[in-house]
Amino acid sequence: MARVITAYRTPKDKAAFDQHYFDTHVPLTQLLPGLRKYEVLQGPGAIDNPEFHLVETCHFDDVRSAERALASPQGKAAEADRRILAPGEEDVVMFLTDSSDMVFSDAIEM
């Protein structure tokens, strides 16, 4: 499983950011080819760092699928919109991760 994680620093106008993010950016991002799951973490209960306002995670089958999605026309549109939300390089932190899920066959008794 590969993930593209984007962490947005706290904007000056949170309400305007949220409106644009949820009304425009989310629908664009959900069009990424190969997207398996889309998660958004927001707020003090979800993010324990006041420097960040919102973290989105896009899940893909593998790194190649994620890279193809980001290079696609839909990925380029989402990236262009991301630059509206976070115009400066310091406004956003992005990661591309590749991981394996650990599965345990025996339940742990408490």
C-alpha positions in Angstrom: 0.0 0.0 0.0 1.3 3.4 -0.9 0.2 6.7 0.5 0.5 10.3 -0.5 0.3 12.4 2.6 -0.2 16.1 2.5 0.0 18.2 5.6 -1.3 21.8 5.3 0.1 24.4 7.7 -2.5 26.5 9.5 -3.7 29.2 7.1 -4.4 32.8 8.0 -8.1 32.4 7.0 -9.2 28.9 8.2 -12.8 29.4 7.1 -11.8 30.3 3.5 -9.3 27.5 3.4 -11.9 24.9 4.6 -14.5 26.1 2.1 -12.2 25.9 -0.8 -10.6 22.6 0.4 -13.9 20.8 0.8 -15.9 22.4 -2.0 -13.1 22.3 -4.7 -10.0 20.4 -3.7 -11.6 17.2 -2.3 -13.8 16.6 -5.4 -10.7 17.1 -7.6 -8.5 14.8 -5.5 -11.2 12.1 -5.5 -10.8 11.8 -9.3 -7.2 10.6 -9.1 -7.0 7.3 -11.0 -6.2 4.4 -8.8 -7.2 6.1 -5.6 -8.3 3.4 -3.1 -9.1 5.5 0.0 -9.1 9.2 0.9 -8.7 10.4 4.5 -8.8 13.8 6.1 -7.6 14.6 9.6 -8.5 18.1 10.9 -8.6 19.9 14.1 -7.0 19.7 17.6 -8.4 16.3 18.4 -7.0 14.8 15.2 -3.8 16.8 14.8 -1.7 17.4 17.9 0.3 20.2 16.5 -1.1 23.7 16.1 1.3 24.4 13.2 -0.9 22.1 11.0 -4.5 22.6 10.1 -5.3 19.6 8.0 -3.7 16.4 6.8 -4.9 14.4 3.9 -3.9 10.9 3.0 -4.5 9.3 -0.4 -4.1 5.5 -0.5 -3.0 3.6 -3.7 -2.1 0.0 -4.4 1.6 0.7 -4.8 4.1 3.5 -5.4 3.8 3.2 -9.2 0.0 3.7 -9.0 0.5 6.8 -6.8 3.1 8.2 -9.2 0.9 7.6 -12.2 -2.0 9.3 -10.4 0.0 12.3 -9.6 1.3 12.6 -13.2 -2.2 12.2 -14.7 -4.3 15.2 -15.8 -6.4 14.7 -12.7 -3.3 14.8 -10.6 -2.0 17.9 -12.3 -5.4 19.6 -11.7 -5.3 18.7 -8.0 -1.7 19.9 -7.7 -2.6 23.2 -9.4 -5.5 23.6 -6.9 -3.2 22.7 -4.0 -1.1 25.6 -4.9 -4.1 27.9 -4.5 -4.6 26.5 -1.0 -1.0 26.5 -0.1 0.9 28.8 -2.4 4.3 28.8 -0.7 6.6 25.8 -0.3 6.6 26.4 3.4 2.7 26.1 3.5 2.6 22.4 2.9 4.6 19.2 3.6 4.1 16.2 1.3 5.3 12.6 1.6 5.0 9.5 -0.6 5.2 6.4 1.5 5.2 2.7 0.7 4.3 0.3 3.5 3.2 -3.2 4.2 0.4 -4.0 6.6 1.3 -6.3 9.4 -1.3 -9.1 10.0 -1.2 -11.2 13.1 -2.8 -14.6 13.2 -3.2 -14.9 16.9 -5.3 -12.5 18.9 -3.7 -10.8 21.8 -5.5 -11.5 25.1 -5.8 -8.7 27.6 
